[in-house]
Amino acid sequence: VIIFDNRGAGKSDCPPGPYSADILAEDTAGLLDYLGLAPAAVMGFSMGGFVAQALVINRPELVSKLILADTTYGGPNYVPMTPDRLAKLADLTMDPVERAEWGIEDSTGPGFTESNQDFVKEWLQYILGRPMTPEGFMAQMAIGLGLDSASYEDSFQPKLKNT
């Protein structure tokens, strides 16, 4: 399992934006090529799902299986975040621990945090160990605003793992 931070996040560089799913997918393709791991089973969570979709659209030969979790492919049927949720997500003045705890609860179903406390503790440590700069955060947030992979669904549908 290879886990990495996209540009602008965690321990990766934060070059000036704007970023796009295509740019981050090309970064991912470069990593897969460099490590010689293609084709690979690719899992994208949340914004990572945007990147995984762009990777399978732009470089399908690198992806053997596609797993998308807690993400969307945008397009005309996309239901945007509520203004309250978007405002909370964009509130860079929030305490980092409170922000990470809220993010975990927001990304999981009812009762998940209570019944998976050890996992949540590890997830929280992972998030807090990879802080984002405000510039990187805003550049990444902008990626979802223009996302529209819906018209490409047929190109990645055969590689999706349905559960």
Backbone as CSV, one residue per row, in Angstrom:
resi,resn,N_x,N_y,N_z,CA_x,CA_y,CA_z,C_x,C_y,C_z
1,VAL,0.851,-1.174,0.000,0.000,0.000,0.000,0.895,1.235,0.000
2,ILE,0.653,2.121,-0.935,1.382,3.385,-1.026,0.390,4.504,-0.716
3,ILE,0.711,5.315,0.281,-0.099,6.488,0.626,0.816,7.700,0.471
4,PHE,0.329,8.721,-0.218,1.155,9.904,-0.432,0.298,11.154,-0.289
5,ASP,0.970,12.258,-0.058,0.310,13.554,0.045,0.380,14.250,-1.308
6,ASN,-0.769,14.709,-1.802,-0.795,15.496,-3.036,-0.110,16.833,-2.806
7,ARG,0.293,17.475,-3.887,0.881,18.808,-3.761,-0.071,19.705,-2.972
8,GLY,0.513,20.524,-2.108,-0.293,21.428,-1.302,-0.815,20.812,-0.025
9,ALA,-0.561,19.520,0.189,-1.085,18.842,1.380,0.049,18.160,2.135
10,GLY,-0.133,18.082,3.436,0.778,17.309,4.270,2.231,17.673,4.079
11,LYS,3.037,16.654,3.782,4.477,16.845,3.697,4.973,17.098,2.275
12,SER,4.046,17.250,1.328,4.432,17.576,-0.045,4.634,19.079,-0.199
13,ASP,5.339,19.452,-1.256,5.529,20.871,-1.558,4.183,21.541,-1.815
14,CYS,4.179,22.862,-1.689,2.963,23.638,-1.928,3.257,24.704,-2.981
15,PRO,3.405,24.274,-4.252,3.625,25.281,-5.291,2.374,26.131,-5.467
16,PRO,2.515,27.327,-6.021,1.339,28.181,-6.209,0.277,27.488,-7.062
17,GLY,-0.994,27.713,-6.714,-2.116,27.170,-7.473,-2.366,28.013,-8.700
18,PRO,-3.439,27.800,-9.402,-4.475,26.840,-9.031,-4.069,25.410,-9.387
19,TYR,-4.705,24.461,-8.696,-4.514,23.050,-8.975,-5.762,22.541,-9.684
20,SER,-5.618,21.386,-10.297,-6.767,20.710,-10.896,-6.604,19.222,-10.652
21,ALA,-7.689,18.478,-10.816,-7.604,17.024,-10.684,-6.632,16.468,-11.718
22,ASP,-6.607,17.061,-12.913,-5.688,16.600,-13.958,-4.225,16.791,-13.552
23,ILE,-3.911,17.925,-12.935,-2.537,18.186,-12.492,-2.129,17.175,-11.426
24,LEU,-3.008,16.953,-10.445,-2.679,16.006,-9.381,-2.632,14.577,-9.910
25,ALA,-3.457,14.269,-10.912,-3.411,12.938,-11.529,-2.082,12.736,-12.255
26,GLU,-1.580,13.783,-12.882,-0.282,13.662,-13.554,0.833,13.471,-12.532
27,ASP,0.726,14.147,-11.378,1.681,13.900,-10.290,1.633,12.427,-9.876
28,THR,0.423,11.898,-9.739,0.232,10.499,-9.342,0.798,9.558,-10.398
29,ALA,0.544,9.868,-11.661,1.087,9.054,-12.754,2.613,9.039,-12.698
30,GLY,3.192,10.195,-12.430,4.648,10.271,-12.315,5.178,9.395,-11.192
31,LEU,4.465,9.375,-10.072,4.871,8.535,-8.943,4.756,7.053,-9.299
32,LEU,3.634,6.667,-9.905,3.457,5.265,-10.310,4.523,4.849,-11.321
33,ASP,4.800,5.719,-12.284,5.842,5.430,-13.274,7.208,5.287,-12.599
34,TYR,7.526,6.228,-11.719,8.823,6.221,-11.035,9.011,4.955,-10.202
35,LEU,7.951,4.548,-9.493,8.030,3.365,-8.636,7.861,2.061,-9.414
36,GLY,7.458,2.159,-10.672,7.248,0.967,-11.484,6.094,0.111,-10.995
37,LEU,5.040,0.743,-10.514,3.920,0.017,-9.909,2.696,-0.112,-10.804
38,ALA,2.782,0.324,-12.025,1.604,0.285,-12.895,1.535,-1.048,-13.638
39,PRO,0.344,-1.545,-13.897,-0.929,-0.975,-13.451,-1.171,-1.277,-11.974
40,ALA,-1.874,-0.377,-11.321,-2.110,-0.486,-9.886,-3.595,-0.378,-9.573
41,ALA,-3.990,-1.002,-8.479,-5.321,-0.773,-7.925,-5.245,0.585,-7.229
42,VAL,-6.091,1.510,-7.619,-6.044,2.887,-7.124,-7.293,3.167,-6.311
43,MET,-7.094,3.678,-5.094,-8.209,4.042,-4.227,-8.152,5.538,-3.986
44,GLY,-9.260,6.228,-4.224,-9.334,7.660,-3.980,-10.422,7.959,-2.973
45,PHE,-10.046,8.670,-1.917,-10.980,9.048,-0.861,-11.190,10.550,-0.910
46,SER,-12.453,10.981,-0.934,-12.804,12.395,-0.951,-12.159,13.073,-2.169
47,MET,-11.324,14.095,-1.949,-10.693,14.753,-3.080,-9.779,13.802,-3.836
48,GLY,-9.222,12.823,-3.143,-8.417,11.809,-3.811,-9.219,11.038,-4.845
49,GLY,-10.538,10.984,-4.651,-11.412,10.368,-5.646,-11.441,11.169,-6.934
50,PHE,-11.369,12.499,-6.832,-11.311,13.346,-8.032,-10.035,13.015,-8.812
51,VAL,-8.940,12.889,-8.060,-7.640,12.613,-8.669,-7.636,11.223,-9.304
52,ALA,-8.186,10.245,-8.591,-8.230,8.874,-9.121,-9.045,8.809,-10.411
53,GLN,-10.152,9.555,-10.462,-10.958,9.588,-11.687,-10.173,10.209,-12.842
54,ALA,-9.495,11.315,-12.565,-8.700,11.959,-13.617,-7.579,11.034,-14.082
55,LEU,-7.008,10.277,-13.151,-5.945,9.344,-13.524,-6.469,8.267,-14.466
56,VAL,-7.618,7.682,-14.151,-8.143,6.607,-15.000,-8.646,7.149,-16.341
57,ILE,-9.073,8.400,-16.377,-9.506,9.016,-17.640,-8.292,9.344,-18.516
58,ASN,-7.267,9.959,-17.906,-6.108,10.437,-18.669,-5.033,9.381,-18.914
59,ARG,-4.899,8.453,-17.981,-3.849,7.430,-18.083,-4.414,6.062,-17.691
60,PRO,-5.409,5.562,-18.418,-6.085,4.314,-18.027,-5.154,3.112,-17.932
61,GLU,-4.052,3.135,-18.649,-3.123,2.007,-18.607,-2.443,1.847,-17.250
62,LEU,-2.512,2.884,-16.412,-1.883,2.827,-15.091,-2.793,2.231,-14.023
63,VAL,-4.081,2.048,-14.336,-5.070,1.653,-13.328,-5.670,0.294,-13.675
64,SER,-5.488,-0.678,-12.768,-6.100,-1.994,-12.972,-7.482,-2.058,-12.331
65,LYS,-7.628,-1.404,-11.186,-8.908,-1.347,-10.477,-9.052,0.049,-9.893
66,LEU,-10.291,0.517,-9.787,-10.566,1.845,-9.252,-11.543,1.716,-8.099
67,ILE,-11.165,2.265,-6.948,-12.024,2.258,-5.770,-12.241,3.715,-5.378
68,LEU,-13.503,4.145,-5.352,-13.847,5.524,-5.004,-14.645,5.515,-3.712
69,ALA,-14.241,6.359,-2.758,-14.918,6.415,-1.464,-15.161,7.864,-1.065
70,ASP,-16.365,8.145,-0.584,-16.715,9.466,-0.061,-16.324,10.566,-1.049
71,THR,-16.743,10.408,-2.308,-16.358,11.341,-3.362,-17.522,11.528,-4.328
72,THR,-17.313,12.261,-5.375,-18.317,12.501,-6.405,-17.608,12.626,-7.743
73,TYR,-18.363,12.556,-8.825,-17.742,12.881,-10.107,-18.312,14.149,-10.703
74,GLY,-18.961,14.941,-9.872,-19.407,16.257,-10.309,-20.459,16.182,-11.387
75,GLY,-20.416,17.138,-12.285,-21.355,17.155,-13.391,-22.701,17.742,-13.026
76,PRO,-23.662,17.648,-13.932,-24.954,18.307,-13.744,-25.786,17.739,-12.591
77,ASN,-25.526,16.513,-12.176,-26.290,15.919,-11.074,-25.598,16.060,-9.724
78,TYR,-24.475,16.746,-9.701,-23.716,16.938,-8.468,-24.523,17.766,-7.472
79,VAL,-24.565,17.293,-6.242,-25.214,18.041,-5.161,-24.092,18.700,-4.362
80,PRO,-23.966,20.021,-4.449,-22.852,20.689,-3.770,-23.006,20.653,-2.253
81,MET,-21.895,20.920,-1.575,-21.921,21.012,-0.119,-22.864,22.127,0.299
82,THR,-23.459,21.953,1.456,-24.293,23.023,1.987,-23.390,24.207,2.329
83,PRO,-23.930,25.423,2.298,-23.108,26.587,2.654,-22.501,26.475,4.053
84,ASP,-23.256,25.914,5.024,-22.719,25.765,6.380,-21.509,24.831,6.406
85,ARG,-21.621,23.707,5.704,-20.515,22.740,5.673,-19.305,23.338,4.959
86,LEU,-19.541,24.011,3.853,-18.448,24.634,3.107,-17.753,25.701,3.955
87,ALA,-18.541,26.496,4.674,-17.964,27.537,5.533,-17.111,26.919,6.639
88,LYS,-17.604,25.825,7.228,-16.840,25.180,8.296,-15.556,24.573,7.741
89,LEU,-15.644,23.973,6.581,-14.475,23.375,5.946,-13.437,24.439,5.607
90,ALA,-13.883,25.614,5.220,-12.978,26.693,4.820,-12.507,27.554,5.990
91,ASP,-12.992,27.273,7.204,-12.619,28.064,8.374,-11.223,27.670,8.851
92,LEU,-10.229,28.380,8.386,-8.845,28.055,8.714,-8.441,28.528,10.103
93,THR,-9.357,29.195,10.818,-9.053,29.635,12.178,-9.456,28.580,13.210
94,MET,-10.154,27.541,12.780,-10.602,26.495,13.699,-9.391,25.763,14.288
95,ASP,-9.487,25.374,15.548,-8.453,24.585,16.201,-8.178,23.329,15.365
96,PRO,-6.909,23.005,15.082,-6.595,21.864,14.212,-7.176,20.532,14.693
97,VAL,-7.170,20.289,16.001,-7.729,19.033,16.522,-9.238,19.016,16.312
98,GLU,-9.899,20.123,16.648,-11.352,20.216,16.458,-11.715,20.050,14.980
99,ARG,-10.934,20.674,14.119,-11.171,20.590,12.678,-11.028,19.149,12.187
100,ALA,-9.971,18.450,12.627,-9.747,17.062,12.214,-10.853,16.154,12.744
101,GLU,-11.241,16.340,14.002,-12.326,15.524,14.571,-13.624,15.756,13.809
102,TRP,-13.927,17.015,13.507,-15.139,17.311,12.736,-15.068,16.660,11.359
103,GLY,-13.898,16.741,10.710,-13.736,16.155,9.384,-13.965,14.653,9.377
104,ILE,-13.481,13.971,10.412,-13.684,12.523,10.505,-15.163,12.214,10.685
105,GLU,-15.817,12.916,11.593,-17.252,12.684,11.814,-18.058,13.016,10.566
106,ASP,-17.670,14.072,9.862,-18.388,14.494,8.662,-18.226,13.496,7.516
107,SER,-17.123,12.761,7.518,-16.826,11.828,6.425,-17.299,10.404,6.680
108,THR,-17.861,10.155,7.841,-18.267,8.792,8.183,-19.737,8.755,8.571
109,GLY,-20.256,7.569,8.719,-21.661,7.402,9.070,-21.905,7.491,10.563
110,PRO,-23.187,7.550,10.930,-23.555,7.622,12.348,-22.984,6.436,13.133
111,GLY,-22.413,6.734,14.283,-21.891,5.696,15.162,-20.497,5.205,14.811
112,PHE,-19.952,5.646,13.677,-18.641,5.137,13.250,-17.552,5.487,14.255
113,THR,-17.491,6.748,14.677,-16.401,7.162,15.566,-16.479,6.443,16.911
114,GLU,-17.690,6.209,17.408,-17.848,5.533,18.690,-17.443,4.064,18.608
115,SER,-17.753,3.405,17.507,-17.482,1.968,17.403,-16.118,1.650,16.785
116,ASN,-15.363,2.650,16.400,-14.042,2.437,15.790,-13.012,3.382,16.397
117,GLN,-12.988,3.464,17.721,-12.164,4.464,18.393,-10.671,4.313,18.121
118,ASP,-10.167,3.088,18.051,-8.736,2.905,17.775,-8.382,3.408,16.382
119,PHE,-9.220,3.066,15.410,-8.984,3.523,14.038,-9.072,5.042,13.961
120,VAL,-10.072,5.618,14.602,-10.251,7.073,14.578,-9.042,7.764,15.208
121,LYS,-8.509,7.198,16.285,-7.326,7.778,16.931,-6.132,7.774,15.964
122,GLU,-5.937,6.660,15.236,-4.854,6.594,14.249,-5.084,7.585,13.113
123,TRP,-6.331,7.676,12.646,-6.678,8.589,11.557,-6.408,10.030,11.987
124,LEU,-6.798,10.354,13.212,-6.590,11.696,13.749,-5.095,12.019,13.802
125,GLN,-4.280,11.080,14.270,-2.832,11.299,14.317,-2.264,11.502,12.915
126,TYR,-2.785,10.731,11.959,-2.331,10.862,10.572,-2.638,12.266,10.044
127,ILE,-3.864,12.719,10.251,-4.277,14.044,9.769,-3.449,15.144,10.428
128,LEU,-3.301,15.070,11.751,-2.584,16.117,12.475,-1.086,16.107,12.166
129,GLY,-0.563,14.970,11.721,0.847,14.875,11.360,1.145,15.410,9.974
130,ARG,0.095,15.809,9.250,0.261,16.310,7.886,-0.530,17.607,7.704
131,PRO,-0.130,18.644,8.412,-0.893,19.894,8.312,-0.786,20.514,6.923
132,MET,-1.796,21.291,6.588,-1.819,21.990,5.299,-1.647,23.480,5.525
133,THR,-0.989,24.122,4.585,-0.931,25.575,4.618,-2.281,26.105,4.134
134,PRO,-2.650,27.318,4.518,-3.899,27.893,3.996,-3.909,27.950,2.471
135,GLU,-2.753,28.256,1.865,-2.681,28.339,0.403,-2.929,26.972,-0.235
136,GLY,-2.311,25.946,0.319,-2.513,24.596,-0.204,-3.941,24.132,-0.028
137,PHE,-4.521,24.446,1.123,-5.902,24.052,1.391,-6.851,24.699,0.390
138,MET,-6.708,26.001,0.172,-7.610,26.698,-0.739,-7.405,26.224,-2.186
139,ALA,-6.156,25.958,-2.579,-5.897,25.460,-3.935,-6.543,24.096,-4.130
140,GLN,-6.516,23.254,-3.092,-7.149,21.942,-3.201,-8.666,22.050,-3.174
141,MET,-9.200,22.941,-2.362,-10.659,23.119,-2.306,-11.207,23.508,-3.680
142,ALA,-10.464,24.311,-4.411,-10.931,24.789,-5.714,-11.041,23.667,-6.745
143,ILE,-10.357,22.560,-6.525,-10.390,21.453,-7.485,-11.810,20.950,-7.699
144,GLY,-12.552,20.804,-6.618,-13.900,20.256,-6.726,-14.894,21.164,-7.412
145,LEU,-14.611,22.444,-7.457,-15.573,23.386,-8.023,-15.786,23.189,-9.514
146,GLY,-14.749,22.765,-10.229,-14.883,22.599,-11.669,-14.917,21.146,-12.110
147,LEU,-15.055,20.236,-11.167,-15.000,18.813,-11.504,-16.223,18.376,-12.293
148,ASP,-15.988,17.673,-13.390,-17.081,17.064,-14.150,-16.557,15.823,-14.864
149,SER,-16.495,14.722,-14.121,-16.076,13.443,-14.701,-17.270,12.620,-15.142
150,ALA,-18.480,13.126,-14.913,-19.691,12.343,-15.191,-19.741,11.860,-16.633
151,SER,-19.322,12.697,-17.562,-19.394,12.306,-18.969,-18.373,11.226,-19.329
152,TYR,-17.425,10.962,-18.435,-16.410,9.937,-18.677,-16.719,8.631,-17.954
153,GLU,-17.877,8.551,-17.314,-18.179,7.387,-16.479,-17.955,6.071,-17.219
154,ASP,-18.318,6.007,-18.488,-18.151,4.763,-19.245,-16.686,4.339,-19.348
155,SER,-15.772,5.301,-19.341,-14.358,4.943,-19.477,-13.783,4.340,-18.203
156,PHE,-14.330,4.693,-17.038,-13.780,4.099,-15.822,-14.706,3.093,-15.159
157,GLN,-15.931,2.979,-15.619,-16.883,2.040,-15.033,-16.354,0.602,-14.989
158,PRO,-15.695,0.094,-16.038,-15.215,-1.289,-15.984,-14.169,-1.545,-14.894
159,LYS,-13.503,-0.496,-14.424,-12.449,-0.677,-13.422,-12.936,-0.435,-12.006
160,LEU,-14.186,0.003,-11.850,-14.715,0.278,-10.517,-14.982,-1.007,-9.759
161,LYS,-14.681,-0.989,-8.486,-14.994,-2.100,-7.589,-16.274,-1.725,-6.876
162,ASN,-17.367,-2.407,-7.168,-18.651,-2.104,-6.543,-18.803,-2.867,-5.239
163,THR,-19.199,-2.134,-4.180,-19.473,-2.787,-2.897,-20.782,-2.293,-2.353
